[in-house]
Amino acid sequence: MRLTTLLLALAVTACGHGAPSNREKVPLLSWTHGFIDEVGVPTAGELQYVDGSLMLPESAPGKVPAVVLLHSGAGQGSQDWYYAKLLNSWGIAVLAINSFKPRKVVNTVGDQSAVSEGSILADAFAGLNYLSEHPRIDKDRIAAMGFSKGATPVILAALKRYRNRLAHGDNRFAAHIGYYPWCGFAFIDHETTGSPILVMSGDQDIITPAKLCENLTDRWTMTNPGTDIQMITYEGAGHAFEYPHPVLEIVNELPVYGELPRDCFIAETEPNVFVEMRSRIRIQGDTLRSALDLCATWTHSAHVAHSPEAQADSRLQLQRFMERNLLTRPRQQATVGSSK
């Protein structure tokens, strides 16, 4: 088995965090891409409907802020519904996107290429474009938030190049929140949209190492002066340190066996040309699998590790970040370009 029985239970069992009763299912027209290089090519990729679940805060009057929520590599489940309810309680609408089920994928723990970050990135912007037209949503206060596999596209969505390609008109995410993303990317152009970014990771995470994100946020901070880019690394915390599940809160740690891209690093060597630096393979949709076979690690030593202290602080950091950047009206900001 690629994942322990207990860890699989985290993805498929509600255990008190079932889908909210106010969930409205909405189809979203997106793209399926083999890799992120296809995002920059107008003729690449295939149109694809993905599943969205819209949850509006019940008591909030008028137009409300919103979050596009992207699930982890375990698939949509308890974690997503917990945060949807939490954000709703703060007066924030949530559009939770299922990037796997419409593509006939259960999880990507054993095959990270089964659904690429390029596809999930397109899904995120499909959600942004949908919400920007919704009569109950304030189009200037829409954030992107994700976990692990879904957190990486949340970070990529902050790059101006992808906003210009995938967003309609002047749409852009007002904020980006990534929980323990994989950050093994280096781009030629690191220019962001200027929207604030919050990344939270554990220093004991060997699935998506915090050091990769520390290096990435340092590079982006240097090349985007004045942009609020915050990296929080929790001492002693592992992967999924804040996962809201009673099993983890009891046993604290569960082993993971799967394909871990912790030693992979993908650099853009010329515009829209990406090379995995360990295998030296140029990454495209048809070579991603081969590169992962050479750079990724299969191990029994990885684990998800619950940390009550990191969980509590990350909730507080999330609330403060939302209060600063989503629950107040944004200041007038310069345009970031138009769609191509």
C-alpha positions as CSV (number, residue, x, y, z in Angstrom):
1,M,0.0,0.0,0.0
2,R,1.3,3.5,-0.8
3,L,-0.4,5.0,2.2
4,T,-1.3,3.6,5.5
5,T,-4.9,2.6,6.2
6,L,-5.1,5.3,8.9
7,L,-3.8,8.0,6.5
8,L,-6.3,7.0,3.9
9,A,-9.0,7.4,6.5
10,L,-8.1,11.1,6.8
11,A,-9.1,11.7,3.3
12,V,-12.3,9.7,3.1
13,T,-13.8,9.9,6.6
14,A,-15.6,13.0,7.7
15,C,-15.2,12.3,11.5
16,G,-17.0,15.5,12.5
17,H,-15.8,17.6,9.5
18,G,-18.3,16.5,6.9
19,A,-19.3,18.7,3.9
20,P,-21.2,21.8,5.1
21,S,-25.0,21.8,4.7
22,N,-24.9,25.1,2.8
23,R,-22.7,23.6,0.0
24,E,-23.8,24.4,-3.5
25,K,-22.2,22.5,-6.3
26,V,-21.0,24.5,-9.3
27,P,-19.2,23.3,-12.5
28,L,-16.0,25.3,-13.4
29,L,-14.5,25.3,-16.8
30,S,-10.8,24.8,-16.5
31,W,-7.9,23.3,-18.3
32,T,-5.9,20.1,-17.9
33,H,-2.2,20.7,-18.4
34,G,0.6,18.1,-18.4
35,F,2.9,20.7,-16.7
36,I,3.1,24.4,-16.1
37,D,4.9,25.1,-19.3
38,E,1.6,24.5,-21.1
39,V,0.0,27.3,-19.2
40,G,2.0,29.7,-21.4
41,V,1.1,28.1,-24.7
42,P,-2.4,29.0,-26.0
43,T,-2.8,25.8,-28.0
44,A,-1.7,23.5,-25.2
45,G,-3.9,21.6,-22.8
46,E,-7.5,20.4,-22.9
47,L,-10.6,22.1,-21.6
48,Q,-11.9,20.4,-18.5
49,Y,-14.8,20.9,-16.2
50,V,-13.9,20.5,-12.5
51,D,-16.2,20.4,-9.5
52,G,-16.7,23.4,-7.2
53,S,-18.5,23.6,-3.9
54,L,-19.6,27.1,-3.0
55,M,-20.4,27.8,0.6
56,L,-21.7,31.3,1.4
57,P,-21.7,32.7,5.0
58,E,-25.3,32.6,6.1
59,S,-25.5,35.7,8.1
60,A,-23.2,38.1,6.3
61,P,-25.1,40.9,4.5
62,G,-24.1,42.4,1.1
63,K,-21.0,41.4,-0.9
64,V,-18.5,39.2,1.0
65,P,-14.9,38.2,0.6
66,A,-14.1,34.7,-0.6
67,V,-11.5,32.0,-0.7
68,V,-10.7,29.6,-3.5
69,L,-9.7,26.4,-1.5
70,L,-7.4,23.8,-3.1
71,H,-7.1,20.3,-1.5
72,S,-4.0,18.2,-0.7
73,G,-2.7,15.2,-2.6
74,A,-4.9,13.0,-0.5
75,G,-8.0,14.5,-2.2
76,Q,-10.9,16.6,-1.1
77,G,-12.3,15.8,2.4
78,S,-12.3,16.5,6.1
79,Q,-9.6,19.2,6.0
80,D,-11.4,21.2,3.3
81,W,-14.7,21.1,5.0
82,Y,-13.3,22.1,8.4
83,Y,-11.7,25.2,6.9
84,A,-14.8,26.0,4.8
85,K,-16.8,26.1,8.1
86,L,-14.1,28.1,9.8
87,L,-13.9,30.7,7.1
88,N,-17.7,30.9,6.8
89,S,-17.8,31.7,10.5
90,W,-15.5,34.7,9.9
91,G,-17.9,36.0,7.1
92,I,-15.8,34.6,4.2
93,A,-17.3,32.6,1.3
94,V,-15.5,29.5,0.2
95,L,-15.3,27.8,-3.2
96,A,-13.7,24.4,-2.6
97,I,-12.4,22.9,-5.8
98,N,-12.1,19.1,-6.4
99,S,-9.2,18.8,-8.9
100,F,-9.0,15.0,-8.8
101,K,-12.4,13.4,-9.1
102,P,-13.3,15.0,-12.5
103,R,-9.9,13.7,-13.8
104,K,-10.6,10.2,-12.4
105,V,-7.9,10.4,-9.8
106,V,-8.3,9.4,-6.2
107,N,-5.0,10.8,-4.8
108,T,-1.5,11.7,-6.1
109,V,0.5,10.3,-3.2
110,G,1.8,7.4,-5.3
111,D,2.0,9.4,-8.6
112,Q,2.6,13.2,-8.4
113,S,2.2,13.5,-12.1
114,A,-1.4,12.1,-12.1
115,V,-2.7,15.7,-11.8
116,S,-0.1,18.4,-12.5
117,E,0.4,21.7,-10.7
118,G,-0.4,23.3,-14.1
119,S,-3.9,21.8,-14.0
120,I,-4.6,22.8,-10.4
121,L,-3.3,26.3,-11.2
122,A,-5.8,26.6,-14.0
123,D,-8.5,25.3,-11.6
124,A,-7.6,28.1,-9.1
125,F,-8.1,30.8,-11.7
126,A,-11.3,29.2,-13.0
127,G,-12.6,29.6,-9.4
128,L,-11.4,33.2,-9.3
129,N,-13.1,34.0,-12.6
130,Y,-16.3,32.4,-11.5
131,L,-16.4,34.2,-8.1
132,S,-15.6,37.6,-9.7
133,E,-19.0,37.4,-11.5
134,H,-21.0,36.2,-8.5
135,P,-23.4,38.8,-7.2
136,R,-22.7,38.0,-3.5
137,I,-18.9,38.2,-3.9
138,D,-16.6,41.2,-3.7
139,K,-14.3,40.6,-6.7
140,D,-11.5,42.6,-5.1
141,R,-11.4,40.4,-2.0
142,I,-10.9,36.9,-3.3
143,A,-7.9,34.9,-1.9
144,A,-6.4,31.5,-2.8
145,M,-5.6,29.0,-0.1
146,G,-4.3,25.4,-0.3
147,F,-2.7,22.5,1.4
148,S,0.4,20.5,0.3
149,K,-0.3,19.5,-3.3
150,G,-2.9,22.3,-3.6
151,A,-0.6,24.9,-1.9
152,T,2.0,24.9,-4.6
153,P,-0.4,26.3,-7.3
154,V,-1.6,28.8,-4.7
155,I,1.9,30.2,-4.5
156,L,2.4,30.0,-8.3
157,A,-0.8,32.0,-8.7
158,A,1.0,35.0,-7.2
159,L,3.3,35.2,-10.2
160,K,2.2,38.0,-12.6
161,R,2.9,35.8,-15.6
162,Y,0.2,33.2,-14.6
163,R,-2.3,35.9,-13.6
164,N,-1.9,37.5,-17.0
165,R,-2.5,34.2,-18.8
166,L,-5.3,32.7,-16.8
167,A,-7.3,35.6,-15.1
168,H,-10.1,37.3,-16.9
169,G,-9.8,41.1,-17.3
170,D,-8.2,42.7,-14.2
171,N,-9.0,39.8,-11.9
172,R,-6.4,38.7,-9.5
173,F,-6.1,37.0,-6.1
174,A,-6.1,39.5,-3.2
175,A,-4.0,37.2,-1.0
176,H,-2.3,33.8,-1.1
177,I,-2.1,31.3,1.8
178,G,-0.1,28.0,1.4
179,Y,0.1,25.3,4.0
180,Y,3.3,23.2,3.6
181,P,3.6,23.6,-0.2
182,W,6.4,22.0,-2.3
183,C,8.5,25.0,-3.3
184,G,11.2,23.4,-5.5
185,F,10.9,25.9,-8.3
186,A,13.2,28.7,-9.6
187,F,11.9,31.1,-12.3
188,I,13.6,33.5,-14.5
189,D,10.9,36.1,-13.8
190,H,9.9,36.2,-10.1
191,E,7.6,39.3,-10.4
192,T,4.4,38.8,-8.4
193,T,1.1,40.6,-8.6
194,G,1.9,42.4,-5.4
195,S,-0.7,40.6,-3.3
196,P,0.4,39.4,0.1
197,I,1.6,35.8,0.5
198,L,1.6,33.7,3.7
199,V,3.4,30.3,3.8
200,M,3.4,28.0,6.8
201,S,5.5,24.9,7.1
202,G,7.1,22.6,9.8
203,D,10.9,22.3,10.1
204,Q,10.6,18.5,10.5
205,D,8.6,18.1,7.2
206,I,10.6,15.8,4.9
207,I,7.7,15.5,2.5
208,T,7.6,19.1,1.4
209,P,10.7,20.6,3.1
210,A,10.3,24.0,4.7
211,K,13.8,25.0,3.5
212,L,12.7,25.0,-0.1
213,C,9.9,27.5,0.7
214,E,12.3,29.6,2.8
215,N,14.6,29.9,-0.2
216,L,11.8,30.6,-2.6
217,T,10.2,33.3,-0.4
218,D,13.7,34.9,0.2
219,R,14.2,35.1,-3.6
220,W,10.7,36.6,-4.1
221,T,11.1,39.1,-1.3
222,M,14.3,40.4,-2.9
223,T,12.8,40.7,-6.3
224,N,9.5,42.1,-5.1
225,P,10.3,44.9,-2.6
226,G,7.3,46.2,-0.8
227,T,5.3,43.0,-1.2
228,D,4.1,41.4,2.0
229,I,5.7,37.9,1.8
230,Q,5.7,36.0,5.1
231,M,7.2,32.6,5.7
232,I,6.5,30.9,9.1
233,T,8.4,27.7,10.0
234,Y,7.2,25.9,13.0
235,E,9.9,24.2,15.1
236,G,9.3,20.5,15.7
237,A,6.3,20.4,13.3
238,G,6.0,17.9,10.5
239,H,3.8,17.6,7.4
240,A,0.1,18.3,7.9
241,F,0.9,19.7,11.4
242,E,-2.5,21.4,11.7
243,Y,-4.7,18.7,10.1
244,P,-8.0,18.9,11.9
245,H,-8.6,15.2,12.5
246,P,-9.2,13.4,15.8
247,V,-7.0,10.4,14.8
248,L,-4.0,12.7,14.4
249,E,-4.8,14.6,17.6
250,I,-4.7,11.2,19.5
251,V,-1.7,9.5,17.9
252,N,0.1,12.7,16.8
253,E,2.1,10.9,14.0
254,L,1.2,8.6,11.1
255,P,3.7,7.1,8.6
256,V,3.4,7.9,4.9
257,Y,4.7,5.8,2.0
258,G,4.5,7.5,-1.3
259,E,6.3,9.4,-4.0
260,L,8.0,12.4,-2.3
261,P,9.5,15.1,-4.5
262,R,11.6,16.5,-1.6
263,D,14.9,16.1,-3.6
264,C,13.5,17.4,-6.9
265,F,14.2,20.9,-8.1
266,I,12.8,22.5,-11.2
267,A,14.5,25.5,-12.7
268,E,13.4,27.7,-15.6
269,T,16.6,27.8,-17.7
270,E,15.1,30.0,-20.5
271,P,11.6,31.5,-20.9
272,N,9.1,28.7,-20.3
273,V,11.7,26.0,-20.5
274,F,11.9,24.0,-17.2
275,V,14.6,21.5,-16.3
276,E,14.7,19.1,-13.3
277,M,18.2,19.8,-12.0
278,R,18.9,16.4,-10.4
279,S,17.9,14.3,-13.5
280,R,18.7,17.1,-16.0
281,I,15.5,16.2,-17.8
282,R,13.5,19.0,-19.5
283,I,10.1,18.9,-17.8
284,Q,7.0,18.7,-20.1
285,G,3.8,16.8,-19.8
286,D,5.3,13.7,-21.4
287,T,8.6,13.8,-19.4
288,L,7.4,14.7,-15.9
289,R,6.8,11.0,-15.0
290,S,10.4,10.1,-16.1
291,A,11.9,13.0,-14.2
292,L,10.0,12.1,-11.0
293,D,11.2,8.5,-11.3
294,L,14.8,9.8,-11.1
295,C,14.5,12.6,-8.5
296,A,11.7,11.6,-6.2
297,T,12.1,9.4,-3.2
298,W,10.1,6.4,-2.0
299,T,10.5,6.0,1.7
300,H,8.9,4.5,4.8
301,S,10.5,7.2,7.1
302,A,8.2,10.1,6.1
303,H,5.3,10.9,8.3
304,V,2.6,13.5,9.0
305,A,3.0,14.9,12.5
306,H,0.3,16.8,14.4
307,S,1.5,19.7,16.5
308,P,-1.0,21.2,18.9
309,E,1.1,24.3,19.3
310,A,1.7,24.9,15.6
311,Q,-2.0,24.1,14.9
312,A,-3.1,26.8,17.4
313,D,-0.7,29.4,16.2
314,S,-1.4,28.7,12.5
315,R,-5.1,29.3,13.1
316,L,-4.2,32.6,14.8
317,Q,-1.9,33.6,11.9
318,L,-4.6,32.7,9.4
319,Q,-7.2,34.8,11.2
320,R,-4.8,37.8,11.5
321,F,-3.8,37.5,7.8
322,M,-7.5,37.4,6.7
323,E,-8.3,40.4,8.9
324,R,-5.5,42.4,7.3
325,N,-6.0,41.4,3.7
326,L,-9.5,40.1,3.1
327,L,-11.9,41.3,5.8
328,T,-11.1,45.0,5.2
329,R,-11.6,46.8,2.0
330,P,-8.3,46.9,-0.1
331,R,-6.5,50.1,-0.9
332,Q,-6.5,51.1,-4.5
333,Q,-3.7,49.3,-6.2
334,A,-2.0,49.6,-9.6
335,T,-3.1,47.5,-12.5
336,V,-1.2,44.2,-13.1
337,G,-1.9,43.8,-16.8
338,S,-4.6,42.4,-18.9
339,S,-5.4,38.8,-20.0
340,K,-3.6,37.6,-23.2
